[in-house]
């Protein structure tokens, strides 16, 4: 038989050695490669060999059909297989446990008699009244796991992991043939904070039982496909160190970072590029190009192709980058268009309503995910369909936007076409606007100075710095909320938070979509509604200061009492939603509004793009600045400062945002021309108000 190449090592499929003694006895030694068969198969082989040697018929003829465990084509990994990943500690500090020190471990042998096993079962049963009696394996595995964790002196918050094998023969549907000769074992795992293991044997037994129960037919089919899809990586897995470059069911860290980073980088580029185009070729034409990208790229993302998983991810990153470019262009262009169309009395509400549509987008996108995940069972079809549905509203927006004319302020103040501006304003406002009125308005405009001129810096430099800084600081916090969201959703049981796998990838999509939709309903959408109602009453500046202040106090409370929230989930959820709610009432809305009002028409998109791009830089820092704390895999990532300290940092970031808001002037009820220090002309806006 050919030798098996296992992670670069050439190993015999199986080796048999006979040692004879002078007394006439002998010892038969077997070395088995698990690529051939497992322990159950080895026992069948030895028994069949003995029966053959004695001239007896085989009591259990071998079933040699390997096709019954063949991977599906293409492989369909429906579960996150945490048994092949190394656990990380989100809140690890700089101290060392006993297990990390250089002191040698002592090896001792222990014997469990039937009486001691019975006492273990009785101890578990007394604490687990009303539950099924534990098996011998569950009692021993839970006890040894708990005892080893205590012996190592691990910190209570440090996670301890147990890895064990399960015979899959009776768990397949239908079960494998009784004489199946091959490897049918499946690895499974359980993990738990050391403090819980040390204080509760029933807790350890329940985790062992749950890990074994998770090994079902669909889970094992997923494991077979996982081995096929990651064959090269799995070849090097052993039970001493089972680190993997990534998890099935969830993306590896580098792939997840690439997909998220592609959108964020694309958005950054789109804000800068389309902000410049909006002031150069007009809002209407530039927005048409941006919406075309937003309409085409979701459909293209759903059709991402490649012969390997890496090729699919690379293709997806390409289309997501250009999707980000189009979406980023929408920030300065939509803000400028709405600000220039709206009258000064309701301009804030119009701008806030436009920005609030992202809350509706979050809700509707998760509704689509719920419907698609309920209607489809193939994970590959689910994510592709969800992405492609996003092209529909973008295509509708493109059609509607192309029906509207260019904004009159751009046409008159920038392009200098007074006749077209008057005609467009008459059409939109349903009022008669004469060219002579506009000519009298714009004749005194003196805005030939450029973005980096001394005149611009004197008139608008502080406004640009303040609005950009506030948006940057907000997005650092806003995009870092995933470190709290992960804890919230996991502790509420809305998503898979335990290494014991209990749901498929499709089911997790459904649960995550439900959770995010509820968060949008409880925090985002009500916050946006309050912002629309209050922004022209209280003003942009007051809302932004109040929002940053409440977010600062909420983050300080969450950080100061972080350990307390472990057993008080309701309080954690309330504080999290309070911070999320006030973020949307205040700075998340107002940082979008203010840059659209403070700058001249000729530079409105350009200045808004600078502020928006600063926010996107904050989003990148918020998304990836805390990402390295996840790493404990081969030293690829730094240890990080821990979740609690990160929340303290976010509280300080919010406080700085509040300070920067003090330098932003109030814009409520004032015309754009007054705010931007252009010519004062109220007649046109009065026509729009009536």
N, C-alpha and C positions, 0 to 999 in steps of 0.2 A: 504494500500500500504506500501511496505517496506520503511524504512528510508534510505536515501542516505548517504554513508560515504564519506565525502568530506574533504580530507587532514586531516584525523584523527578526524573529527567532524561529528557526526551523525545528519543529518538534514532531516526534513520532505520534501517529494517531493513538496507538496503545502499545505498551511494552509488557511482556510476560517474562518472569524470571523464576526458575525452579531451583531451590537450594536443597540438596540431599544431605542427610545426616548419616553418620556411621551406624546409628541404631536402626536404620532402614526407613526412618520417617523422612518427610520432606516438607518444605514450605513453598507455597505458591504466592509469588508477589506480582501484583498488577499495577501498572501506571497508566492512567486513562486520560486522554485528552477530551475535554468536554465538547470539542467540536464533533466528536463521534457519538458519545452517549453520556448520560448522567449516572448518578449513583444507583437509581432504580434499574436502569439498563444494565449497569455493571453486575448487579445481583442476578438479574435474569441470565446474563451471559455465563456467569460462574455456575449457576444451577444447571443450565442447559449443557454446559461442557461436562459437568459431572455425570449427568444422565446419559450423555452420549458415550462417555468413557465406560460406563457400566452396561452399555448395550440396551438402555431403556428408551422408550419413546419420549419425546419432549412433552412435558406436562403443559408447557406454555409456549407454543410455537411463536417465533419472533415475527412481528409485523414490520416490514422494512420499507414502507411507503413514506418517503420523505416529503412527498407533495402535500401531505395534509397540513404541514406547517410552512408552506411556501408563502412568501410575502405577496401582497397584492400589487398590482401593476396599474397605476403608479402607487408607491407606498402611501398609506394614509395613517398618519400619526395623530390620533385623536386625544391622547392624554399627555400631560407633562410627566415625563418619567424621571422623577426626582431621585430614584435609586442610583442614577448615574451622575449625580451632581454633588459637589461638595458644599455643605451648608456654610453660610456666612452669618456673621453676627452684626446686625445693624448698629447695635449700641456697644460694640466692643471698645474698651478703654485701653490704655497703654499698659495696664498691669498684665502679669502672666499668671496662668493657672499652673497647678502642679503638673498637669500633663504637658505643659509647654517647657518646663524646666529641663535641665540636663541630667537630673537625678535618674538613675536607671530604674526601670520597672522590675518588680519581683515576680517570678513565675511560680505559681503554686497549683497543685491539683486538689480538686474537691470532689467528694462523692456524695450524691444525693440518693438517699435510701428511699424505698417506698413510703416509709413513715414520714420522712422529712418533706417529701413531695405532697403527701396528704395534708400535712400541717400548712404548707404554703397555700394549697387550694382552699383550705378552711379559712385561712386568714383573709384571702381575697374574697371568698364567698360571704364572710361575715360583714364585710364592708360594701359588698355589691349586692345587697338584698334585692330580690326580685329580678335579677338578671340571670342569663344562662350561666351554668357552672363553667368555669374555665377549664381548658384542656391542660394536659401535662406540659405541652410545649409552651402554651401561653403563660402558664405560671412560672416555668423555669426561665423563659426568655425575659419576661418582665422583671423577675427578681434579679437575674444576672445583670441586666441593663441598668437597673436602679442601683445595685450594689457597686458596680464599676464606676458609675457616675459619682457616687458619694466618695469612693476611694480616691478618685482623681482630684477631689477638692475643687471642682469647677464652680465658677461664679454662678449664682442663682439665675442670672439672665442669659448665661451662655447656653446655646442649644446643643443638645446631645442627640446623636443619630444612631439608630439600630438598623442594620442591613441583614436581611435573611432571605433564604430561598424557599419557594413554594412549588410543590409538584403540580404541574398544570394538567396532568392527564385527566383527572376526573372533572376539571373545571371548564374544559372546552365543551361547546355545545354543537353537535353531539360529542360525548367524551371520546378521547382517543382509544384505539383498540387496546385491550388489556396487555397484549404482548408488544406494544409499540417499542421499537428498539431505536433509540436516539436520545437527544437531549430535549426534555420537555419542562425543565425547571424554569421558573420566572423569579427574578429578583424583585423584592419589594422593600420598603423602608418606612420607618416611623421616626419622627423627631419631636423634641419637646424641650422647653427650658429646664436646665438642670435642677432648679429649685423645686419644680413640680415633681420631677422624678424622685428626688431624694426624700420627699415628704409623703408620697402617695404610691404605694405598690399597686392598688387598683387602677390608678391612672396609667401606669406603665402597661398593665395587662390590657386595658381597653385600647391603647394605641397599637399594641401588637395584634390584637384581634382585628382592629380596623384595617391595619395594613394588609393582613392576610385576606380579609373579606373583600378588599378592593381588587384582588386578582380575579377578575371575571373573564368570560369569553372575549368580550369586546376589548378589555384591557390587554389581554394576552395577544390578540390579533394586532393591536396597536404596538405592543412591544416587538413582535416579529417584524413589523414594518419599520419600526425604529432601528432595529439592528440592520435591516437592509439599507435604510437611508443613511445611516451613520456608521457603516461597516468598518471603515478605516479607524475611526475614533474608538469604537467599542472594542476593537481587537486588543487594545492595551488596557482594558479595564480589569482590575483585580479587586478582591475584597478588602485589601489593606488600604488602598487609596483609589477611590472611584471618581476622581474629578473628571469633568467633561468640559469641552469648550462651550457648550450650551445645553439647554434643556429642550426636549421635545415638547410640543404644545406651547412653549414660549420661545421667543427668539433668543439666540445667543446674545450676550451683551454688545458685541461689536456690531452685529446685524441690527439690533434694536436702535443702537446709537446712530448707525448710518441712515436708517429710515427716518428717524425723528430729525436728525441733523439735516437731511436733504430738504425737508420741508422748511425748517427754520432758516437755513441758508438761502433757499430760493425766495422765501418771503422777504428777507433782508435785501437781496438783490432786486426783487420786484419793486419794493418800496422806493429804493433809490432811483431805479431806471424809469419807472412809470411816473414818479413824482416830477422828474425832469421833463419827460415827454408831455405831461399834462400842461406844463407851462410853455412848452415849445410848439406843439402841434394842436393843442386844444384838449379840453377835458373829454369831449364826446369821442373823438377818434382814439385817444389813448385808452379810454375805458373800454372801447370796443375790442381792442387787441387783448386787454387783460381778461375780459370776460370770455373771449374765445379760448384762451389758454385754460381757464377754469372749467369750461365746458368740455374741451377735448381730453384733457389729461386724466380726469377720473375714469373715463371710458378706457383710455389707453392703459391706465394702471391696472384695471381689472383684467386686461388682456396680456399682462406681463408674461413673458415667455422665457424659456431657457431649458437646456437639457439637464442642468443640475440645479440644486437649491440655491447655490451661490449666484448662478446666472439669473435666476428669477428675482432674487433680492436686488441684484445690480440693475436689472431692467426696471424694477419697481422704484428704486432710488432715482433713476433718471427721470421717470415721469413725475414722481412726487416733487422733485426739484422744480420742474417747470410748472407744476400745479402751484407750488409755493410762490413762484415768480408772479403768476397771474393773481393769486390771492393777495400777495403783498401789494401789487399795484392798486388793488381796490381800496386800500386804506386812504392814501392821500387824494385819490380821484373822487371816491364817493363822498368824502368829507367836503372837498371843495365844491362839488356839484350841488350838494344839498345846502351848504352855507350860502352859496350864491343865488340859489333859487328862493330860499326861505326869507320871510320878513323878519325884522329884528325882534318882534314881540314873541314869536314862537320858534325862532331859529334854534334855540337850545333843545327844545322838545323834538324838533325834526331830526337834528343830528343825533340825539340820544336814541330816538326810535330806530334810525338806521343802524346804529351800533348794537341795539338790542336784538336785532335780527339774528345775531350769532347765538343768542340764547335759544331762540326758536330753532335755529339750525342744529344745536346740540340735542334738543329734545326730539326733533324729527329724525335726525340721523340715528339716534338710538332706538326710536320707534321702528325704523326700517330694519335695524339689526335684529330687533325682537321678532319681527315678522319673518325675515329671511331665515333666521336660525330655527324658527319653529317649522318652517315649510321645507327646509332642506336638511339632509343628513350628511352630505359630503362636505367636509370641512373646506376643501379647496374651492368648491362652488360658493360657499357661504361668503368668504371674504371677498372673492371677486365680484359677486353680485352686489354686495354692500358698497363697494367702491364705485361700481359703474352706475348705480342709482344716483350718485352725486352729480352726474352730468346733466340730469333732467332739470333741476331748478336753475342751474347755471345757464343752460341753453334758453330757458324762458326769460331769465334776466337779460341776456344778450339781446333777444328780440325786442323786449320792452324798452331797453335803453336806447336802441337804435331808432326808436320811434320819436324820441325827444330831441329837440334842437340843442345846439350848443348854448351854454349859459350866457346870458346877456352881458354880464360883467366881464367875462373873458372876451367876448366879441367886441365890446365897446372899449374897454380899458386896455386890453392887451393887443388884440388884432386890429383895433381902430376902425372896424366896419360898423359905423353907426346905423346905417340903413338896415342891415341884417339884424342888428341888436334890437332896434325898435320893433321890427316885424316879429321877431321871436318873443319879445316881452309881451307884445299885444296878444299873441297867440296863447301863451302860457297863462298870463294874468287875466285874460278876458277883459282887457282894458285898452283904450287907445293911447299909445305912446308915440309921440311925434319925434322925428329925427332931430328937430331943432332943440327939443328939450335935452336930449342926450348930448348934443353938441355943446350946449351951454354948460353941461355938467362936467364933461371931460376936458374942456379946453384949458382948464387951469391945472391939470394933473402934471406934477413934476416927479416922475418916478424912474428916471433914466439910470439912476445909480444901481450898481450890481449887488449881488449877495454879499460879497466880501469887501464892500466899500466902507469907508469911514462913516458915511451917512447912514447906511444900514445898521452898522454896529451901534451907533449912537441912538437910533430910533427903535431898533428891534433886537439888538444883540442879547440883552438881558432876558427878554421874553423867550427867545429861542433857546437859550441856555436853561432857563427854568422849566419850560415845558418839556424839553428833551430829557433833562435830569429826572423830573418827576415820573415820566413814562418809563424810563430805564429802571428806576427803583421799584416802581409798581410791578413791572414784569419779572424782576428778580423774585419777588415774593409770590406773584400769581402763578408762575410756572414752577415754583418749588413746592406748591401745595400737594404734589403727588406723594411727597414723603409722609404727609398726614393722611391723604386720601387712601394710601395703601393700608395704613393701620386701621382707619375707620372702616373700610369695606371688608377687610379681613376679619376684624373683631366682631363685626355684625353678621359675619357668615354669608355676606352677599357675593363674595368671590372665593375661590380656592385659596386658603391661607395656610393650610397644613401640608406638609410633605406627603401625607397619606393621600393618595389620589382618589378622589371620589366623584369626579365629573369629567366628561369628555371636553375636548376643545370647543365643540359647538355649544355644549351646555354652558361652558364658562363664558362664551360670547354673549349668550342670552342673559346670564346673571349679571355680567358686567354692564350690559346695555340697560338692564332694569335699574341697576344701582345709579348709573350716571344720569339716567332720565329722572330719577327721583331727586337727585342732588340738583339738577337743573330746575325742577319744579319747586323745590324748597328754598333754593338760594339764588340761582342766577336770574330766572325770569321775574320773580317778585322784586328783586333788586333793580332790574332794568325798568320795571313798571314804575317803581317809586322814583327812579332817576328822571324818567320822562315827565312825571307829574310835578316834581319839585325843582327841576333845574332852572326854569324860568321864574320861579317864585323865590327860592332862597339864593340862587346864583351858583355858578360853577365853582368858584373859589371856596365857598362855605361847604358845599357838598364834598369837595376833595379833601379839605382839612378834616372834616368830621369822619370821612371814610378812613383816612390814614390813621387817625387817632384811635378809632375803635379797633382797627386791625392791629395796631401796636399793643393795645391793652389785651386783646384776645390772645395774641401770640405769647405775650409775657405770661399770661395765666396758664396757657397750655404747656409752656416750657417749665415754669416754676413748679407745677404740680404734675409733671409728666408721668411719674410712677403711679400717681393717684388714679389717673384715667384708665389704667389697666383693668380695674374692677368697677369703674363707673363709666360705662360706655355711653349712657344717655347724656351725661354731662359733656363728655368729649364731643358727641355729635352736635349738641346745641352750640357749644363754643365754635366749633369748626364752621357751622352754618352761619353763625353770627358774623364771623370774619368774612366768609364768602359773600354774604348778603350785603354788607356795608362796602365791600370792595366794588360790587357792581352798582350800588347806589351812588358811590362817590368816584374814586380815582379811575376805576376801570372804564367808566363812561366819560368822565370829564377830561382825562388826558387825551382822548380822541377828539373832543369837542374844541378845546381851547386853541390848538394850533391851526384850526380851520378858520378862526375868527380874527386872529391878532395880526396877520401879515397882509401885505398888499396883494392885489389880484395877480400881478405879474409874477410874484414869487410865492403865492399861496401854496401850490402843490409842492414846490421845492422845499419850503420850510416845514410843511407837514411831513414830507418824506424823511427829513432829518430827524424830527421828533419820533416818528414811527420807527425808523431804523434804529434809533437809540433804544426804544422799547424792545425791539427784536434782539438787540445785543443783550439786553437784560434777560430776555427769555432764554437765550442760549446759555447764559451764566446760570440762570435758575434751573434749567433742565439738566445741565451737565456739570455744574459746579459742585453739586452734591452727589453726582453719579459715582465718583470713585469710591465712596464709602462701601459700595456693594462688593468691592473686590476682595477676595481672599484666595484667588485662584492662581497659584503659581507666581504670586507677587506682581501680577499685571497691574493692579490698581492699589492706590494708597489706602490706608485704613480709614481715613475720614475722622471727623470730630464727634460723630454720634448724633442721633436724631434730636435729642434734647438740646444740645448746644446749637444745632442748626436752626432750631426754632427761635432761640435767643437771637441769633444773627438776623433772622427775618424780622423780628420785632424791631431791632435797631434800624434795619433797612426801611421799614415803614415810617419810623420816626424821622429819618432823614428826608423821606418823601414829603412828610408834612411840613418840614422846614422849607423845602424848595418851593412849596405851594405858596408860601408867603410872598414870593417875588413875582407871582403871576397876577396881573391885574384882572379885575372883574369885568366880564364882557356882557353881562345881562342887560338887555334892552337898548343896546347901543348899536348903531349901524356899522357895517363892515368898513366903510370909508372913514369913519371917525376913528375906529379902533386901529386901522392900518395907517392912519395919518395921511390918507389921501383926501381928495376934495370932499367937502361936506355937501351931500345932496340927499334930501329926504323924500322928495316927491314920489320917486319910483317905489320906494318901500311903502309909503303911505297908500299907494294904489294897490300894492299886494296885500296890505292889511285889511282893505275894505272888501 
